[in-house]
Each structure stands twice: as structure tokens, then as C-alpha cells.
Amino acid sequence: QLDVCGRAPLSNRIFGGGDAKAGDWPWQVSIHIVGFGHNCGGSLITKDWVLSAAHCFQSAGVSNTVMYFGRLNQSGSNPNETSRTARRIINHPGYVGPPFDNDIALVQLSSSVNFSDYIRPVCLAAAGSVFGGGMESWVTGWGSGSDMLQEVTMTVVNNSDCNKSYGGNITSNMICAGQQGKSACPGDSGGPMLSRNGSLWIQSGVVSFIRIPCDDPKHPNGFARVSQYQDWIKSYTGSNPPGFVAFNAASNSNLRSVPSLLLFPLSLTLYYCIFHLFFIML
């Protein structure tokens, strides 16, 4: 996958926040529950596999999961879109929720997808990759009922600082990021957290947990740390594994800043209210 992963050939703009454009994030997946609609995000990592969060499949299974690739909006026309059902869903055996340790899952597609300028795999952070505090990252998804695919920038928060915010529940399998006024929201779960190395996009995290309200400045967003799972992912993806790329940035606090914004309006479905309120009460 190294010859195609992490490249968005139609995207030549500066990313900051707000509505995405067609082809900006060609690995983004919208995971639907039949009869419910958009449930979670995910990322295409090979022509046969999607990476997402384990908590997304506690009420969804192979029989009622549909994945959309090349999708930009949830209600309008998506001429570059294709869809697949799930052949197999594999939650990490060490998943514990809450506190959402090992919150990562693989979904095998019912059949392979064909790559295009709008549908491509993302590169994954290789084992030992370092994403230092202050580094700028990007998160994408359809959180809180957004119709258009959204993008937001936020900065990595060191695990030691994040651990203080969450009372000691942050493990080495997690990575945190946040910035006042910027956050993932319910509906973004399972989607990618990304870092950029030149023109190459590398997935560092999988959206796992947040506090309500989404932009709570005292509690960064929590993500599954992708680099911890290279061996586990490769054990299932077989002879055509994802493109793993080493990333090492101990700190990156001098990156360009983007004005703070509240990307997602807080409008939760009952399903997500119950899920996240349960987490808040712990």
C-alpha cells in the first residue's frame, strides 16, 4: 500500500477547518447501521479492510453494517461513492470500555473496493512513532449530525497532561489531542486522527472518547494510538497489509495556528447521549 496510501491527489489547498471538499480525505468512511443511519467513522487502510473503534460495534454486527466510501454528504448526491457490507468485524480482544483501552476494530469488506482519486487508503503510523505535545493534527467526520464531512485541526496533548485530566485512566495505547473550541463530537467515533509529513497523510489515532460538551477545554479528546497495533493489524490483513510509515516528532509547537472555532453543533441522538453520559458519570 505504500505506493498509494496517504495521498489525496485532488487536494491542493491549506486545511484549516469546516466543510471538506470532494477528494480531500479519500480514506474517510461513513459506517451506517441499517435502519439507523450514520453511526461512526472509519478509515480505509487497504482495498479490503477498514479501521474503526471497537465501541462502534457494541450494537452493530455484520448483518446490519454498511460502509460508504467517497462520501461527502449524508443526504445529497455523492457521485463518487461506493458502498460495501461487512464480511467480518474484529474488535481488539483487549478492548475495555470504559475506560476505552484498546478501542480499535477492523472490518473486512464484503468485496474489495477499487481505488480512485476519491477512494484511497491512508498510511498508518508504524510501531514506535512519536507524536509530541503541541503537534498539529487533523480529525475528520460527520459528528453531531453534520450533513457535510467536516475537518478540524487540534494539537496533540502529552499523555502525562491528558492523564491528569482523566484521573489516571490514560494508557500508552491512547493518544490525546484538543484545543479550546475544537473537538471531535459524537458521530466522529472510529474516524481518523491524522498528521501530515509533506504531502503524505499518516493516521496516528482512532477517535475513541470525548467529554460533553464536545469542546470542553479541561478534557482533551481521546484516541486509540494506531502505532501500538501494527502487529495486530498485520495479523489479520494478511499478504496485502496497510502502508505503515514511521513518524517521529518529539514536539512541534511552532506550527501555524488556526483561529478557534466550534466545528460541530451539539445535537446528539439518544443513542449517543446515553453512551457519553454514561462515560461522564464514571
C-alpha positions as a Python dict, from the first residue, in 0.01 Angstrom:
ca = {
    (1, 'Q'): (0, 0, 0),
    (2, 'L'): (298, 235, 35),
    (3, 'D'): (272, 342, -329),
    (4, 'V'): (-83, 480, -284),
    (5, 'C'): (-151, 531, 86),
    (6, 'G'): (-186, 874, 243),
    (7, 'R'): (-207, 1066, -84),
    (8, 'A'): (-503, 1286, -175),
    (9, 'P'): (-436, 1377, -540),
    (10, 'L'): (-731, 1619, -570),
    (11, 'S'): (-641, 1821, -263),
    (12, 'N'): (-406, 2116, -311),
    (13, 'R'): (-534, 2362, -52),
    (14, 'I'): (-450, 2468, 302),
    (15, 'F'): (-657, 2278, 556),
    (16, 'G'): (-798, 2467, 849),
    (17, 'G'): (-1150, 2367, 947),
    (18, 'G'): (-1509, 2348, 833),
    (19, 'D'): (-1663, 2172, 534),
    (20, 'A'): (-1437, 1932, 347),
    (21, 'K'): (-1431, 1917, -31),
    (22, 'A'): (-1467, 1611, -253),
    (23, 'G'): (-1142, 1415, -259),
    (24, 'D'): (-983, 1593, 40),
    (25, 'W'): (-994, 1284, 263),
    (26, 'P'): (-1030, 985, 26),
    (27, 'W'): (-983, 728, 306),
    (28, 'Q'): (-1276, 858, 514),
    (29, 'V'): (-1551, 600, 567),
    (30, 'S'): (-1909, 652, 688),
    (31, 'I'): (-2026, 345, 879),
    (32, 'H'): (-2403, 302, 892),
    (33, 'I'): (-2632, 79, 1095),
    (34, 'V'): (-2917, -37, 874),
    (35, 'G'): (-3233, 140, 985),
    (36, 'F'): (-3041, 394, 1195),
    (37, 'G'): (-2810, 578, 956),
    (38, 'H'): (-2460, 710, 1015),
    (39, 'N'): (-2318, 558, 1331),
    (40, 'C'): (-1941, 603, 1321),
    (41, 'G'): (-1648, 699, 1106),
    (42, 'G'): (-1367, 478, 988),
    (43, 'S'): (-1067, 482, 758),
    (44, 'L'): (-988, 271, 454),
    (45, 'I'): (-649, 105, 511),
    (46, 'T'): (-642, -146, 223),
    (47, 'K'): (-880, -242, -57),
    (48, 'D'): (-1034, -499, 179),
    (49, 'W'): (-1015, -350, 529),
    (50, 'V'): (-1146, -56, 732),
    (51, 'L'): (-1007, 63, 1066),
    (52, 'S'): (-1251, 195, 1326),
    (53, 'A'): (-1327, 189, 1701),
    (54, 'A'): (-1439, -118, 1895),
    (55, 'H'): (-1713, 72, 2077),
    (56, 'C'): (-1882, 140, 1743),
    (57, 'F'): (-1978, -226, 1713),
    (58, 'Q'): (-2132, -292, 2052),
    (59, 'S'): (-2478, -257, 1896),
    (60, 'A'): (-2384, -331, 1535),
    (61, 'G'): (-2280, -650, 1364),
    (62, 'V'): (-2203, -796, 1024),
    (63, 'S'): (-2571, -825, 933),
    (64, 'N'): (-2659, -457, 982),
    (65, 'T'): (-2338, -270, 894),
    (66, 'V'): (-2294, -81, 566),
    (67, 'M'): (-1986, 128, 481),
    (68, 'Y'): (-1976, 419, 237),
    (69, 'F'): (-1657, 527, 58),
    (70, 'G'): (-1607, 850, -136),
    (71, 'R'): (-1899, 1009, 50),
    (72, 'L'): (-1905, 1385, 115),
    (73, 'N'): (-2254, 1448, 249),
    (74, 'Q'): (-2512, 1234, 423),
    (75, 'S'): (-2826, 1350, 243),
    (76, 'G'): (-2731, 1484, -101),
    (77, 'S'): (-2583, 1330, -412),
    (78, 'N'): (-2247, 1153, -385),
    (79, 'P'): (-2144, 1072, -744),
    (80, 'N'): (-1803, 935, -639),
    (81, 'E'): (-1942, 697, -379),
    (82, 'T'): (-1947, 322, -346),
    (83, 'S'): (-2060, 101, -60),
    (84, 'R'): (-1984, -238, 92),
    (85, 'T'): (-2131, -455, 362),
    (86, 'A'): (-1916, -625, 625),
    (87, 'R'): (-1781, -976, 593),
    (88, 'R'): (-1617, -975, 937),
    (89, 'I'): (-1587, -736, 1232),
    (90, 'I'): (-1291, -787, 1464),
    (91, 'N'): (-1283, -594, 1791),
    (92, 'H'): (-949, -588, 1970),
    (93, 'P'): (-956, -866, 2233),
    (94, 'G'): (-821, -626, 2496),
    (95, 'Y'): (-1095, -368, 2448),
    (96, 'V'): (-1227, -234, 2778),
    (97, 'G'): (-1498, 29, 2768),
    (98, 'P'): (-1493, 241, 2968),
    (99, 'P'): (-1212, 346, 3015),
    (100, 'F'): (-1186, 261, 2643),
    (101, 'D'): (-844, 97, 2640),
    (102, 'N'): (-769, -82, 2310),
    (103, 'D'): (-1070, 87, 2148),
    (104, 'I'): (-990, -28, 1798),
    (105, 'A'): (-1153, -258, 1544),
    (106, 'L'): (-1103, -397, 1196),
    (107, 'V'): (-1382, -450, 944),
    (108, 'Q'): (-1329, -678, 646),
    (109, 'L'): (-1528, -570, 342),
    (110, 'S'): (-1770, -798, 162),
    (111, 'S'): (-1564, -737, -154),
    (112, 'S'): (-1266, -523, -247),
    (113, 'V'): (-1307, -155, -337),
    (114, 'N'): (-1137, -3, -639),
    (115, 'F'): (-910, 291, -567),
    (116, 'S'): (-976, 625, -733),
    (117, 'D'): (-897, 991, -667),
    (118, 'Y'): (-1190, 985, -422),
    (119, 'I'): (-1129, 646, -261),
    (120, 'R'): (-780, 565, -135),
    (121, 'P'): (-619, 411, 173),
    (122, 'V'): (-449, 612, 444),
    (123, 'C'): (-100, 535, 573),
    (124, 'L'): (-78, 412, 932),
    (125, 'A'): (173, 520, 1196),
    (126, 'A'): (433, 246, 1236),
    (127, 'A'): (531, 97, 1571),
    (128, 'G'): (748, 335, 1772),
    (129, 'S'): (618, 650, 1602),
    (130, 'V'): (627, 963, 1819),
    (131, 'F'): (367, 1242, 1812),
    (132, 'G'): (488, 1508, 2054),
    (133, 'G'): (281, 1753, 2251),
    (134, 'G'): (188, 2066, 2056),
    (135, 'M'): (193, 1890, 1718),
    (136, 'E'): (-88, 1987, 1486),
    (137, 'S'): (-324, 1710, 1383),
    (138, 'W'): (-647, 1682, 1186),
    (139, 'V'): (-970, 1500, 1266),
    (140, 'T'): (-1250, 1438, 1015),
    (141, 'G'): (-1607, 1314, 1041),
    (142, 'W'): (-1980, 1379, 1041),
    (143, 'G'): (-2010, 1449, 1413),
    (144, 'S'): (-2328, 1564, 1587),
    (145, 'G'): (-2546, 1513, 1286),
    (146, 'S'): (-2345, 1723, 1040),
    (147, 'D'): (-2457, 1661, 683),
    (148, 'M'): (-2125, 1760, 521),
    (149, 'L'): (-1797, 1593, 603),
    (150, 'Q'): (-1613, 1820, 847),
    (151, 'E'): (-1245, 1872, 924),
    (152, 'V'): (-1084, 2031, 1227),
    (153, 'T'): (-729, 2093, 1343),
    (154, 'M'): (-621, 2035, 1701),
    (155, 'T'): (-294, 1990, 1885),
    (156, 'V'): (-154, 1676, 2046),
    (157, 'V'): (-160, 1675, 2427),
    (158, 'N'): (111, 1477, 2606),
    (159, 'N'): (-20, 1164, 2774),
    (160, 'S'): (102, 1282, 3115),
    (161, 'D'): (-105, 1601, 3090),
    (162, 'C'): (-404, 1415, 2947),
    (163, 'N'): (-382, 1162, 3229),
    (164, 'K'): (-430, 1439, 3485),
    (165, 'S'): (-750, 1546, 3311),
    (166, 'Y'): (-893, 1195, 3319),
    (167, 'G'): (-792, 1087, 3669),
    (168, 'G'): (-526, 837, 3570),
    (169, 'N'): (-718, 639, 3307),
    (170, 'I'): (-496, 726, 3008),
    (171, 'T'): (-279, 437, 2894),
    (172, 'S'): (8, 401, 2648),
    (173, 'N'): (-248, 266, 2398),
    (174, 'M'): (-406, 612, 2378),
    (175, 'I'): (-313, 948, 2231),
    (176, 'C'): (-485, 1275, 2321),
    (177, 'A'): (-548, 1598, 2134),
    (178, 'G'): (-757, 1907, 2184),
    (179, 'Q'): (-782, 2281, 2169),
    (180, 'Q'): (-1046, 2513, 2307),
    (181, 'G'): (-1331, 2540, 2060),
    (182, 'K'): (-1206, 2244, 1857),
    (183, 'S'): (-1313, 1887, 1908),
    (184, 'A'): (-1446, 1567, 1770),
    (185, 'C'): (-1811, 1504, 1857),
    (186, 'P'): (-2044, 1204, 1883),
    (187, 'G'): (-2071, 1054, 1537),
    (188, 'D'): (-1699, 1106, 1473),
    (189, 'S'): (-1612, 794, 1674),
    (190, 'G'): (-1395, 549, 1483),
    (191, 'G'): (-1272, 813, 1241),
    (192, 'P'): (-910, 909, 1184),
    (193, 'M'): (-677, 1148, 1360),
    (194, 'L'): (-409, 1242, 1106),
    (195, 'S'): (-68, 1401, 1086),
    (196, 'R'): (99, 1528, 771),
    (197, 'N'): (453, 1467, 653),
    (198, 'G'): (489, 1675, 338),
    (199, 'S'): (214, 1553, 105),
    (200, 'L'): (173, 1223, 293),
    (201, 'W'): (-107, 1174, 548),
    (202, 'I'): (-43, 932, 834),
    (203, 'Q'): (-313, 814, 1073),
    (204, 'S'): (-198, 848, 1432),
    (205, 'G'): (-525, 782, 1614),
    (206, 'V'): (-880, 648, 1605),
    (207, 'V'): (-1148, 871, 1763),
    (208, 'S'): (-1242, 698, 2088),
    (209, 'F'): (-1382, 918, 2366),
    (210, 'I'): (-1475, 1277, 2447),
    (211, 'R'): (-1643, 1469, 2724),
    (212, 'I'): (-1966, 1660, 2676),
    (213, 'P'): (-1976, 1941, 2572),
    (214, 'C'): (-1752, 1846, 2282),
    (215, 'D'): (-1517, 2143, 2323),
    (216, 'D'): (-1466, 2108, 2699),
    (217, 'P'): (-1123, 2275, 2738),
    (218, 'K'): (-1038, 2073, 3051),
    (219, 'H'): (-1067, 1735, 2881),
    (220, 'P'): (-882, 1664, 2554),
    (221, 'N'): (-1022, 1414, 2307),
    (222, 'G'): (-902, 1055, 2345),
    (223, 'F'): (-790, 835, 2056),
    (224, 'A'): (-661, 481, 2017),
    (225, 'R'): (-289, 510, 1936),
    (226, 'V'): (-254, 338, 1598),
    (227, 'S'): (121, 272, 1625),
    (228, 'Q'): (55, 33, 1916),
    (229, 'Y'): (-138, -203, 1692),
    (230, 'Q'): (87, -267, 1391),
    (231, 'D'): (137, -636, 1466),
    (232, 'W'): (-230, -690, 1550),
    (233, 'I'): (-347, -522, 1228),
    (234, 'K'): (-97, -711, 1012),
    (235, 'S'): (-202, -1042, 1167),
    (236, 'Y'): (-544, -1003, 1003),
    (237, 'T'): (-474, -813, 682),
    (238, 'G'): (-252, -1091, 550),
    (239, 'S'): (-38, -1069, 238),
    (240, 'N'): (-158, -719, 145),
    (241, 'P'): (-107, -520, 466),
    (242, 'P'): (-161, -145, 510),
    (243, 'G'): (120, 100, 447),
    (244, 'F'): (292, 161, 781),
    (245, 'V'): (508, 474, 794),
    (246, 'A'): (736, 578, 1080),
    (247, 'F'): (670, 925, 1218),
    (248, 'N'): (892, 1093, 1475),
    (249, 'A'): (820, 1444, 1600),
    (250, 'A'): (903, 1482, 1968),
    (251, 'S'): (739, 1826, 1967),
    (252, 'N'): (607, 2067, 1711),
    (253, 'S'): (474, 2375, 1886),
    (254, 'N'): (563, 2623, 1610),
    (255, 'L'): (315, 2505, 1350),
    (256, 'R'): (77, 2757, 1202),
    (257, 'S'): (-222, 2835, 1422),
    (258, 'V'): (-581, 2841, 1304),
    (259, 'P'): (-848, 3063, 1466),
    (260, 'S'): (-1054, 2874, 1721),
    (261, 'L'): (-1391, 2753, 1601),
    (262, 'L'): (-1669, 2527, 1719),
    (263, 'L'): (-1677, 2285, 1433),
    (264, 'F'): (-1972, 2069, 1527),
    (265, 'P'): (-2301, 2196, 1673),
    (266, 'L'): (-2402, 1987, 1972),
    (267, 'S'): (-2710, 1797, 1862),
    (268, 'L'): (-2696, 1443, 1993),
    (269, 'T'): (-2908, 1142, 1912),
    (270, 'L'): (-3047, 948, 2207),
    (271, 'Y'): (-2804, 665, 2137),
    (272, 'Y'): (-2502, 887, 2179),
    (273, 'C'): (-2648, 1077, 2474),
    (274, 'I'): (-2682, 753, 2666),
    (275, 'F'): (-2332, 637, 2566),
    (276, 'H'): (-2146, 953, 2654),
    (277, 'L'): (-2346, 1046, 2962),
    (278, 'F'): (-2256, 705, 3098),
    (279, 'F'): (-1891, 786, 3038),
    (280, 'I'): (-1920, 1127, 3206),
    (281, 'M'): (-2069, 975, 3519),
    (282, 'L'): (-1771, 746, 3578),
}
